[in-house]
Amino acid sequence: MKYIEQIAQEIKTPLVFYNCPGMTGNKVSAETMKKIMLIPSIKAIKDSGCDFELFSSLLKEYPDKNNRPCSILQGDESAYAKSLLMGADGLITGAGTV
């Protein structure tokens, strides 16, 4: 967490936090994700953790899109439809970034 805060302070560009434990080997907890969302320069989080319970807990914590500290984006292709129906701000597809 401290590392992310330090980067956010040093870089003056808006940031997207990308949670991808399958590639990093580091699982981020819902509690940590919520803290990251409160960092002012974090404008969105993309969750590709394939943990829908964690993702839905973020949506439940911030049900009103207009009052979220940042956008909540789904990156798990198997959960796109249900994420949008639950109120996710959008999607970032894996194949779309290729």
Biopython code that builds the backbone (N, CA, C, O; Angstrom):
import numpy as np
from Bio.PDB.StructureBuilder import StructureBuilder

atoms = [
    (1, "MET", "N", (0.820, -1.188, 0.000)),
    (1, "MET", "CA", (0.000, 0.000, 0.000)),
    (1, "MET", "C", (0.871, 1.262, 0.000)),
    (1, "MET", "O", (0.610, 2.204, -0.748)),
    (2, "LYS", "N", (1.883, 1.270, 0.826)),
    (2, "LYS", "CA", (2.759, 2.438, 0.910)),
    (2, "LYS", "C", (3.442, 2.704, -0.437)),
    (2, "LYS", "O", (3.621, 3.856, -0.830)),
    (3, "TYR", "N", (3.818, 1.645, -1.129)),
    (3, "TYR", "CA", (4.461, 1.762, -2.433)),
    (3, "TYR", "C", (3.522, 2.464, -3.429)),
    (3, "TYR", "O", (3.956, 3.331, -4.187)),
    (4, "ILE", "N", (2.272, 2.097, -3.422)),
    (4, "ILE", "CA", (1.288, 2.696, -4.333)),
    (4, "ILE", "C", (1.076, 4.166, -3.985)),
    (4, "ILE", "O", (0.999, 5.010, -4.877)),
    (5, "GLU", "N", (0.983, 4.471, -2.707)),
    (5, "GLU", "CA", (0.836, 5.863, -2.282)),
    (5, "GLU", "C", (2.047, 6.695, -2.714)),
    (5, "GLU", "O", (1.902, 7.840, -3.140)),
    (6, "GLN", "N", (3.235, 6.111, -2.600)),
    (6, "GLN", "CA", (4.452, 6.816, -2.975)),
    (6, "GLN", "C", (4.474, 7.110, -4.475)),
    (6, "GLN", "O", (4.826, 8.216, -4.888)),
    (7, "ILE", "N", (4.104, 6.134, -5.278)),
    (7, "ILE", "CA", (4.050, 6.333, -6.731)),
    (7, "ILE", "C", (3.021, 7.417, -7.066)),
    (7, "ILE", "O", (3.285, 8.303, -7.879)),
    (8, "ALA", "N", (1.861, 7.338, -6.438)),
    (8, "ALA", "CA", (0.798, 8.309, -6.703)),
    (8, "ALA", "C", (1.234, 9.735, -6.360)),
    (8, "ALA", "O", (0.812, 10.681, -7.026)),
    (9, "GLN", "N", (2.060, 9.902, -5.345)),
    (9, "GLN", "CA", (2.549, 11.232, -4.973)),
    (9, "GLN", "C", (3.589, 11.740, -5.963)),
    (9, "GLN", "O", (3.642, 12.934, -6.257)),
    (10, "GLU", "N", (4.407, 10.839, -6.471)),
    (10, "GLU", "CA", (5.504, 11.227, -7.371)),
    (10, "GLU", "C", (5.027, 11.509, -8.793)),
    (10, "GLU", "O", (5.534, 12.414, -9.455)),
    (11, "ILE", "N", (4.063, 10.738, -9.253)),
    (11, "ILE", "CA", (3.579, 10.874, -10.633)),
    (11, "ILE", "C", (2.363, 11.783, -10.635)),
    (11, "ILE", "O", (1.404, 11.546, -9.901)),
    (12, "LYS", "N", (2.399, 12.799, -11.440)),
    (12, "LYS", "CA", (1.309, 13.786, -11.464)),
    (12, "LYS", "C", (0.229, 13.444, -12.492)),
    (12, "LYS", "O", (-0.696, 14.228, -12.705)),
    (13, "THR", "N", (0.346, 12.290, -13.122)),
    (13, "THR", "CA", (-0.625, 11.834, -14.117)),
    (13, "THR", "C", (-1.711, 11.012, -13.419)),
    (13, "THR", "O", (-1.402, 10.263, -12.492)),
    (14, "PRO", "N", (-2.967, 11.129, -13.837)),
    (14, "PRO", "CA", (-4.006, 10.254, -13.278)),
    (14, "PRO", "C", (-3.640, 8.787, -13.502)),
    (14, "PRO", "O", (-3.091, 8.429, -14.544)),
    (15, "LEU", "N", (-3.946, 7.948, -12.522)),
    (15, "LEU", "CA", (-3.534, 6.551, -12.558)),
    (15, "LEU", "C", (-4.722, 5.596, -12.519)),
    (15, "LEU", "O", (-5.785, 5.920, -11.991)),
    (16, "VAL", "N", (-4.514, 4.415, -13.089)),
    (16, "VAL", "CA", (-5.444, 3.294, -12.981)),
    (16, "VAL", "C", (-4.712, 2.193, -12.234)),
    (16, "VAL", "O", (-3.628, 1.780, -12.645)),
    (17, "PHE", "N", (-5.287, 1.718, -11.148)),
    (17, "PHE", "CA", (-4.715, 0.591, -10.430)),
    (17, "PHE", "C", (-5.236, -0.684, -11.064)),
    (17, "PHE", "O", (-6.445, -0.880, -11.193)),
    (18, "TYR", "N", (-4.314, -1.548, -11.459)),
    (18, "TYR", "CA", (-4.659, -2.795, -12.147)),
    (18, "TYR", "C", (-4.389, -3.961, -11.215)),
    (18, "TYR", "O", (-3.236, -4.263, -10.908)),
    (19, "ASN", "N", (-5.446, -4.614, -10.764)),
    (19, "ASN", "CA", (-5.335, -5.786, -9.905)),
    (19, "ASN", "C", (-5.346, -7.031, -10.783)),
    (19, "ASN", "O", (-6.382, -7.394, -11.340)),
    (20, "CYS", "N", (-4.213, -7.674, -10.904)),
    (20, "CYS", "CA", (-4.087, -8.858, -11.748)),
    (20, "CYS", "C", (-3.219, -9.903, -11.045)),
    (20, "CYS", "O", (-2.073, -10.122, -11.435)),
    (21, "PRO", "N", (-3.768, -10.552, -10.001)),
    (21, "PRO", "CA", (-2.953, -11.482, -9.225)),
    (21, "PRO", "C", (-2.449, -12.683, -10.016)),
    (21, "PRO", "O", (-1.440, -13.284, -9.646)),
    (22, "GLY", "N", (-3.133, -13.040, -11.095)),
    (22, "GLY", "CA", (-2.668, -14.150, -11.914)),
    (22, "GLY", "C", (-1.327, -13.878, -12.568)),
    (22, "GLY", "O", (-0.567, -14.807, -12.841)),
    (23, "MET", "N", (-1.033, -12.623, -12.818)),
    (23, "MET", "CA", (0.236, -12.245, -13.439)),
    (23, "MET", "C", (1.268, -11.755, -12.415)),
    (23, "MET", "O", (2.471, -11.917, -12.619)),
    (24, "THR", "N", (0.798, -11.161, -11.322)),
    (24, "THR", "CA", (1.731, -10.597, -10.343)),
    (24, "THR", "C", (2.046, -11.549, -9.193)),
    (24, "THR", "O", (3.078, -11.426, -8.533)),
    (25, "GLY", "N", (1.138, -12.503, -8.963)),
    (25, "GLY", "CA", (1.317, -13.408, -7.825)),
    (25, "GLY", "C", (0.940, -12.781, -6.500)),
    (25, "GLY", "O", (1.191, -13.361, -5.443)),
    (26, "ASN", "N", (0.335, -11.591, -6.545)),
    (26, "ASN", "CA", (-0.066, -10.871, -5.332)),
    (26, "ASN", "C", (-1.562, -10.629, -5.327)),
    (26, "ASN", "O", (-2.081, -9.886, -6.161)),
    (27, "LYS", "N", (-2.250, -11.250, -4.395)),
    (27, "LYS", "CA", (-3.683, -11.032, -4.253)),
    (27, "LYS", "C", (-3.919, -9.786, -3.396)),
    (27, "LYS", "O", (-3.366, -9.662, -2.304)),
    (28, "VAL", "N", (-4.737, -8.875, -3.897)),
    (28, "VAL", "CA", (-5.067, -7.643, -3.178)),
    (28, "VAL", "C", (-6.416, -7.845, -2.501)),
    (28, "VAL", "O", (-7.378, -8.253, -3.151)),
    (29, "SER", "N", (-6.496, -7.570, -1.228)),
    (29, "SER", "CA", (-7.743, -7.740, -0.483)),
    (29, "SER", "C", (-8.727, -6.620, -0.813)),
    (29, "SER", "O", (-8.345, -5.570, -1.328)),
    (30, "ALA", "N", (-9.991, -6.865, -0.507)),
    (30, "ALA", "CA", (-11.023, -5.840, -0.715)),
    (30, "ALA", "C", (-10.706, -4.608, 0.125)),
    (30, "ALA", "O", (-10.893, -3.481, -0.331)),
    (31, "GLU", "N", (-10.235, -4.814, 1.331)),
    (31, "GLU", "CA", (-9.904, -3.692, 2.214)),
    (31, "GLU", "C", (-8.801, -2.822, 1.610)),
    (31, "GLU", "O", (-8.885, -1.594, 1.647)),
    (32, "THR", "N", (-7.781, -3.452, 1.061)),
    (32, "THR", "CA", (-6.697, -2.703, 0.421)),
    (32, "THR", "C", (-7.188, -2.004, -0.829)),
    (32, "THR", "O", (-6.813, -0.859, -1.084)),
    (33, "MET", "N", (-8.023, -2.672, -1.617)),
    (33, "MET", "CA", (-8.572, -2.046, -2.825)),
    (33, "MET", "C", (-9.348, -0.784, -2.456)),
    (33, "MET", "O", (-9.237, 0.234, -3.140)),
    (34, "LYS", "N", (-10.123, -0.843, -1.395)),
    (34, "LYS", "CA", (-10.897, 0.323, -0.969)),
    (34, "LYS", "C", (-9.983, 1.476, -0.549)),
    (34, "LYS", "O", (-10.290, 2.639, -0.810)),
    (35, "LYS", "N", (-8.870, 1.159, 0.094)),
    (35, "LYS", "CA", (-7.905, 2.195, 0.468)),
    (35, "LYS", "C", (-7.246, 2.798, -0.776)),
    (35, "LYS", "O", (-7.038, 4.009, -0.847)),
    (36, "ILE", "N", (-6.922, 1.959, -1.745)),
    (36, "ILE", "CA", (-6.310, 2.434, -2.987)),
    (36, "ILE", "C", (-7.278, 3.358, -3.725)),
    (36, "ILE", "O", (-6.861, 4.363, -4.301)),
    (37, "MET", "N", (-8.554, 3.024, -3.707)),
    (37, "MET", "CA", (-9.559, 3.850, -4.382)),
    (37, "MET", "C", (-9.625, 5.261, -3.815)),
    (37, "MET", "O", (-10.055, 6.181, -4.511)),
    (38, "LEU", "N", (-9.215, 5.447, -2.583)),
    (38, "LEU", "CA", (-9.283, 6.758, -1.930)),
    (38, "LEU", "C", (-8.078, 7.647, -2.216)),
    (38, "LEU", "O", (-8.080, 8.821, -1.845)),
    (39, "ILE", "N", (-7.055, 7.111, -2.866)),
    (39, "ILE", "CA", (-5.890, 7.916, -3.232)),
    (39, "ILE", "C", (-6.329, 8.870, -4.344)),
    (39, "ILE", "O", (-6.811, 8.414, -5.381)),
    (40, "PRO", "N", (-6.176, 10.174, -4.154)),
    (40, "PRO", "CA", (-6.731, 11.154, -5.103)),
    (40, "PRO", "C", (-6.325, 10.974, -6.564)),
    (40, "PRO", "O", (-7.145, 11.214, -7.450)),
    (41, "SER", "N", (-5.097, 10.563, -6.845)),
    (41, "SER", "CA", (-4.685, 10.444, -8.249)),
    (41, "SER", "C", (-5.101, 9.123, -8.897)),
    (41, "SER", "O", (-4.913, 8.941, -10.100)),
    (42, "ILE", "N", (-5.663, 8.203, -8.114)),
    (42, "ILE", "CA", (-6.205, 6.965, -8.680)),
    (42, "ILE", "C", (-7.591, 7.294, -9.226)),
    (42, "ILE", "O", (-8.509, 7.598, -8.464)),
    (43, "LYS", "N", (-7.735, 7.232, -10.527)),
    (43, "LYS", "CA", (-9.002, 7.594, -11.174)),
    (43, "LYS", "C", (-9.862, 6.383, -11.505)),
    (43, "LYS", "O", (-11.056, 6.519, -11.774)),
    (44, "ALA", "N", (-9.253, 5.190, -11.485)),
    (44, "ALA", "CA", (-10.004, 3.962, -11.741)),
    (44, "ALA", "C", (-9.227, 2.779, -11.205)),
    (44, "ALA", "O", (-8.005, 2.823, -11.056)),
    (45, "ILE", "N", (-9.965, 1.721, -10.921)),
    (45, "ILE", "CA", (-9.340, 0.443, -10.651)),
    (45, "ILE", "C", (-9.865, -0.542, -11.684)),
    (45, "ILE", "O", (-11.052, -0.545, -12.010)),
    (46, "LYS", "N", (-8.978, -1.368, -12.188)),
    (46, "LYS", "CA", (-9.361, -2.464, -13.073)),
    (46, "LYS", "C", (-9.081, -3.733, -12.306)),
    (46, "LYS", "O", (-7.952, -3.979, -11.883)),
    (47, "ASP", "N", (-10.122, -4.549, -12.126)),
    (47, "ASP", "CA", (-9.950, -5.783, -11.385)),
    (47, "ASP", "C", (-10.009, -6.973, -12.325)),
    (47, "ASP", "O", (-11.044, -7.250, -12.930)),
    (48, "SER", "N", (-8.899, -7.669, -12.443)),
    (48, "SER", "CA", (-8.826, -8.904, -13.222)),
    (48, "SER", "C", (-8.474, -10.072, -12.311)),
    (48, "SER", "O", (-7.824, -11.031, -12.726)),
    (49, "GLY", "N", (-8.914, -9.971, -11.073)),
    (49, "GLY", "CA", (-8.587, -10.985, -10.081)),
    (49, "GLY", "C", (-9.437, -12.232, -10.142)),
    (49, "GLY", "O", (-9.144, -13.212, -9.457)),
    (50, "CYS", "N", (-10.487, -12.219, -10.949)),
    (50, "CYS", "CA", (-11.401, -13.367, -11.072)),
    (50, "CYS", "C", (-12.002, -13.755, -9.721)),
    (50, "CYS", "O", (-12.298, -14.925, -9.476)),
    (51, "ASP", "N", (-12.177, -12.767, -8.852)),
    (51, "ASP", "CA", (-12.795, -12.962, -7.539)),
    (51, "ASP", "C", (-14.028, -12.064, -7.505)),
    (51, "ASP", "O", (-13.964, -10.916, -7.064)),
    (52, "PHE", "N", (-15.158, -12.607, -7.982)),
    (52, "PHE", "CA", (-16.346, -11.776, -8.112)),
    (52, "PHE", "C", (-16.866, -11.302, -6.760)),
    (52, "PHE", "O", (-17.493, -10.247, -6.672)),
    (53, "GLU", "N", (-16.615, -12.060, -5.727)),
    (53, "GLU", "CA", (-17.040, -11.625, -4.389)),
    (53, "GLU", "C", (-16.320, -10.334, -4.000)),
    (53, "GLU", "O", (-16.942, -9.412, -3.471)),
    (54, "LEU", "N", (-15.018, -10.266, -4.258)),
    (54, "LEU", "CA", (-14.256, -9.045, -3.982)),
    (54, "LEU", "C", (-14.786, -7.899, -4.835)),
    (54, "LEU", "O", (-15.040, -6.809, -4.322)),
    (55, "PHE", "N", (-14.955, -8.139, -6.127)),
    (55, "PHE", "CA", (-15.416, -7.091, -7.037)),
    (55, "PHE", "C", (-16.795, -6.579, -6.619)),
    (55, "PHE", "O", (-17.021, -5.370, -6.572)),
    (56, "SER", "N", (-17.703, -7.482, -6.320)),
    (56, "SER", "CA", (-19.049, -7.047, -5.941)),
    (56, "SER", "C", (-19.041, -6.303, -4.605)),
    (56, "SER", "O", (-19.901, -5.453, -4.374)),
    (57, "SER", "N", (-18.084, -6.608, -3.721)),
    (57, "SER", "CA", (-18.010, -5.870, -2.451)),
    (57, "SER", "C", (-17.654, -4.407, -2.693)),
    (57, "SER", "O", (-18.103, -3.529, -1.956)),
    (58, "LEU", "N", (-16.849, -4.139, -3.721)),
    (58, "LEU", "CA", (-16.525, -2.750, -4.066)),
    (58, "LEU", "C", (-17.767, -2.022, -4.571)),
    (58, "LEU", "O", (-18.015, -0.873, -4.207)),
    (59, "LEU", "N", (-18.542, -2.698, -5.409)),
    (59, "LEU", "CA", (-19.772, -2.092, -5.933)),
    (59, "LEU", "C", (-20.788, -1.855, -4.815)),
    (59, "LEU", "O", (-21.499, -0.851, -4.820)),
    (60, "LYS", "N", (-20.851, -2.776, -3.865)),
    (60, "LYS", "CA", (-21.773, -2.608, -2.738)),
    (60, "LYS", "C", (-21.326, -1.468, -1.819)),
    (60, "LYS", "O", (-22.162, -0.758, -1.260)),
    (61, "GLU", "N", (-20.020, -1.293, -1.665)),
    (61, "GLU", "CA", (-19.480, -0.208, -0.836)),
    (61, "GLU", "C", (-19.799, 1.155, -1.455)),
    (61, "GLU", "O", (-20.058, 2.127, -0.746)),
    (62, "TYR", "N", (-19.776, 1.206, -2.786)),
    (62, "TYR", "CA", (-20.018, 2.452, -3.519)),
    (62, "TYR", "C", (-21.103, 2.224, -4.579)),
    (62, "TYR", "O", (-20.794, 2.158, -5.769)),
    (63, "PRO", "N", (-22.359, 2.105, -4.167)),
    (63, "PRO", "CA", (-23.424, 1.797, -5.128)),
    (63, "PRO", "C", (-23.747, 2.955, -6.080)),
    (63, "PRO", "O", (-24.220, 2.720, -7.192)),
    (64, "ASP", "N", (-23.501, 4.182, -5.663)),
    (64, "ASP", "CA", (-23.815, 5.352, -6.480)),
    (64, "ASP", "C", (-22.590, 5.749, -7.308)),
    (64, "ASP", "O", (-21.587, 6.205, -6.758)),
    (65, "LYS", "N", (-22.674, 5.574, -8.623)),
    (65, "LYS", "CA", (-21.549, 5.884, -9.504)),
    (65, "LYS", "C", (-21.059, 7.323, -9.348)),
    (65, "LYS", "O", (-19.869, 7.597, -9.501)),
    (66, "ASN", "N", (-21.965, 8.228, -9.049)),
    (66, "ASN", "CA", (-21.604, 9.648, -8.931)),
    (66, "ASN", "C", (-20.846, 9.970, -7.649)),
    (66, "ASN", "O", (-20.246, 11.039, -7.539)),
    (67, "ASN", "N", (-20.866, 9.068, -6.690)),
    (67, "ASN", "CA", (-20.202, 9.326, -5.413)),
    (67, "ASN", "C", (-19.060, 8.356, -5.132)),
    (67, "ASN", "O", (-18.651, 8.198, -3.982)),
    (68, "ARG", "N", (-18.549, 7.714, -6.161)),
    (68, "ARG", "CA", (-17.405, 6.821, -6.001)),
    (68, "ARG", "C", (-16.119, 7.639, -6.017)),
    (68, "ARG", "O", (-16.030, 8.645, -6.721)),
    (69, "PRO", "N", (-15.131, 7.214, -5.249)),
    (69, "PRO", "CA", (-13.857, 7.932, -5.288)),
    (69, "PRO", "C", (-13.137, 7.750, -6.629)),
    (69, "PRO", "O", (-12.327, 8.591, -7.020)),
    (70, "CYS", "N", (-13.432, 6.660, -7.324)),
    (70, "CYS", "CA", (-12.870, 6.423, -8.658)),
    (70, "CYS", "C", (-13.754, 5.412, -9.377)),
    (70, "CYS", "O", (-14.643, 4.811, -8.774)),
    (71, "SER", "N", (-13.507, 5.233, -10.651)),
    (71, "SER", "CA", (-14.281, 4.275, -11.439)),
    (71, "SER", "C", (-13.899, 2.846, -11.079)),
    (71, "SER", "O", (-12.752, 2.565, -10.732)),
    (72, "ILE", "N", (-14.871, 1.954, -11.167)),
    (72, "ILE", "CA", (-14.656, 0.534, -10.900)),
    (72, "ILE", "C", (-14.865, -0.209, -12.212)),
    (72, "ILE", "O", (-15.972, -0.251, -12.747)),
    (73, "LEU", "N", (-13.782, -0.796, -12.722)),
    (73, "LEU", "CA", (-13.793, -1.444, -14.026)),
    (73, "LEU", "C", (-13.527, -2.940, -13.888)),
    (73, "LEU", "O", (-12.692, -3.364, -13.089)),
    (74, "GLN", "N", (-14.237, -3.717, -14.663)),
    (74, "GLN", "CA", (-14.072, -5.168, -14.649)),
    (74, "GLN", "C", (-13.088, -5.579, -15.729)),
    (74, "GLN", "O", (-13.134, -5.056, -16.842)),
    (75, "GLY", "N", (-12.204, -6.506, -15.412)),
    (75, "GLY", "CA", (-11.250, -7.022, -16.381)),
    (75, "GLY", "C", (-11.389, -8.516, -16.601)),
    (75, "GLY", "O", (-10.708, -9.083, -17.455)),
    (76, "ASP", "N", (-12.266, -9.163, -15.836)),
    (76, "ASP", "CA", (-12.495, -10.605, -15.958)),
    (76, "ASP", "C", (-13.586, -10.837, -17.000)),
    (76, "ASP", "O", (-14.760, -10.559, -16.753)),
    (77, "GLU", "N", (-13.194, -11.344, -18.154)),
    (77, "GLU", "CA", (-14.128, -11.487, -19.267)),
    (77, "GLU", "C", (-15.341, -12.360, -18.939)),
    (77, "GLU", "O", (-16.400, -12.185, -19.543)),
    (78, "SER", "N", (-15.210, -13.289, -18.005)),
    (78, "SER", "CA", (-16.342, -14.148, -17.650)),
    (78, "SER", "C", (-17.380, -13.422, -16.797)),
    (78, "SER", "O", (-18.471, -13.947, -16.572)),
    (79, "ALA", "N", (-17.053, -12.225, -16.321)),
    (79, "ALA", "CA", (-17.955, -11.502, -15.412)),
    (79, "ALA", "C", (-18.440, -10.171, -15.965)),
    (79, "ALA", "O", (-19.007, -9.373, -15.219)),
    (80, "TYR", "N", (-18.233, -9.910, -17.248)),
    (80, "TYR", "CA", (-18.608, -8.611, -17.817)),
    (80, "TYR", "C", (-20.076, -8.279, -17.615)),
    (80, "TYR", "O", (-20.399, -7.233, -17.051)),
    (81, "ALA", "N", (-20.968, -9.148, -18.063)),
    (81, "ALA", "CA", (-22.403, -8.838, -18.041)),
    (81, "ALA", "C", (-22.899, -8.599, -16.621)),
    (81, "ALA", "O", (-23.554, -7.592, -16.353)),
    (82, "LYS", "N", (-22.591, -9.517, -15.711)),
    (82, "LYS", "CA", (-23.106, -9.344, -14.348)),
    (82, "LYS", "C", (-22.477, -8.139, -13.650)),
    (82, "LYS", "O", (-23.114, -7.516, -12.800)),
    (83, "SER", "N", (-21.247, -7.810, -13.999)),
    (83, "SER", "CA", (-20.607, -6.626, -13.417)),
    (83, "SER", "C", (-21.320, -5.350, -13.843)),
    (83, "SER", "O", (-21.578, -4.470, -13.022)),
    (84, "LEU", "N", (-21.636, -5.254, -15.124)),
    (84, "LEU", "CA", (-22.354, -4.078, -15.622)),
    (84, "LEU", "C", (-23.747, -3.991, -15.016)),
    (84, "LEU", "O", (-24.205, -2.906, -14.658)),
    (85, "LEU", "N", (-24.420, -5.130, -14.902)),
    (85, "LEU", "CA", (-25.754, -5.140, -14.305)),
    (85, "LEU", "C", (-25.717, -4.721, -12.837)),
    (85, "LEU", "O", (-26.681, -4.144, -12.333)),
    (86, "MET", "N", (-24.621, -5.005, -12.156)),
    (86, "MET", "CA", (-24.493, -4.616, -10.749)),
    (86, "MET", "C", (-24.026, -3.177, -10.577)),
    (86, "MET", "O", (-24.027, -2.658, -9.461)),
    (87, "GLY", "N", (-23.622, -2.518, -11.678)),
    (87, "GLY", "CA", (-23.273, -1.108, -11.577)),
    (87, "GLY", "C", (-21.822, -0.756, -11.843)),
    (87, "GLY", "O", (-21.406, 0.366, -11.553)),
    (88, "ALA", "N", (-21.033, -1.680, -12.389)),
    (88, "ALA", "CA", (-19.652, -1.354, -12.728)),
    (88, "ALA", "C", (-19.629, -0.191, -13.717)),
    (88, "ALA", "O", (-20.553, -0.020, -14.511)),
    (89, "ASP", "N", (-18.570, 0.600, -13.659)),
    (89, "ASP", "CA", (-18.448, 1.744, -14.560)),
    (89, "ASP", "C", (-18.071, 1.357, -15.972)),
    (89, "ASP", "O", (-18.316, 2.116, -16.910)),
    (90, "GLY", "N", (-17.483, 0.198, -16.137)),
    (90, "GLY", "CA", (-17.095, -0.225, -17.482)),
    (90, "GLY", "C", (-16.220, -1.442, -17.448)),
    (90, "GLY", "O", (-16.084, -2.108, -16.421)),
    (91, "LEU", "N", (-15.622, -1.726, -18.592)),
    (91, "LEU", "CA", (-14.810, -2.911, -18.793)),
    (91, "LEU", "C", (-13.519, -2.528, -19.502)),
    (91, "LEU", "O", (-13.477, -1.569, -20.273)),
    (92, "ILE", "N", (-12.490, -3.279, -19.234)),
    (92, "ILE", "CA", (-11.280, -3.204, -20.046)),
    (92, "ILE", "C", (-10.979, -4.648, -20.427)),
    (92, "ILE", "O", (-10.589, -5.457, -19.585)),
    (93, "THR", "N", (-11.161, -4.955, -21.690)),
    (93, "THR", "CA", (-10.982, -6.328, -22.150)),
    (93, "THR", "C", (-9.514, -6.656, -22.304)),
    (93, "THR", "O", (-8.699, -5.799, -22.646)),
    (94, "GLY", "N", (-9.189, -7.914, -22.046)),
    (94, "GLY", "CA", (-7.817, -8.367, -22.255)),
    (94, "GLY", "C", (-7.458, -8.327, -23.728)),
    (94, "GLY", "O", (-6.414, -7.797, -24.109)),
    (95, "ALA", "N", (-8.321, -8.888, -24.549)),
    (95, "ALA", "CA", (-8.045, -8.936, -25.989)),
    (95, "ALA", "C", (-8.074, -7.533, -26.609)),
    (95, "ALA", "O", (-7.397, -7.281, -27.605)),
    (96, "GLY", "N", (-8.843, -6.638, -26.030)),
    (96, "GLY", "CA", (-8.944, -5.289, -26.560)),
    (96, "GLY", "C", (-7.685, -4.473, -26.394)),
    (96, "GLY", "O", (-7.495, -3.472, -27.085)),
    (97, "THR", "N", (-6.823, -4.889, -25.485)),
    (97, "THR", "CA", (-5.586, -4.149, -25.256)),
    (97, "THR", "C", (-4.437, -4.666, -26.115)),
    (97, "THR", "O", (-3.353, -4.083, -26.137)),
    (98, "VAL", "N", (-4.683, -5.759, -26.817)),
    (98, "VAL", "CA", (-3.625, -6.358, -27.650)),
    (98, "VAL", "C", (-3.419, -5.544, -28.911)),
    (98, "VAL", "O", (-2.572, -5.888, -29.736)),
]
sb = StructureBuilder()
sb.init_structure("model")
sb.init_model(0)
sb.init_chain("A")
sb.init_seg("    ")
for serial, (resi, resn, name, xyz) in enumerate(atoms, 1):
    if name == "N":
        sb.init_residue(resn, " ", resi, " ")
    sb.init_atom(name, np.array(xyz, "f"), 0.0, 1.0, " ", f" {name:<3s}", serial, name[0])
structure = sb.get_structure()
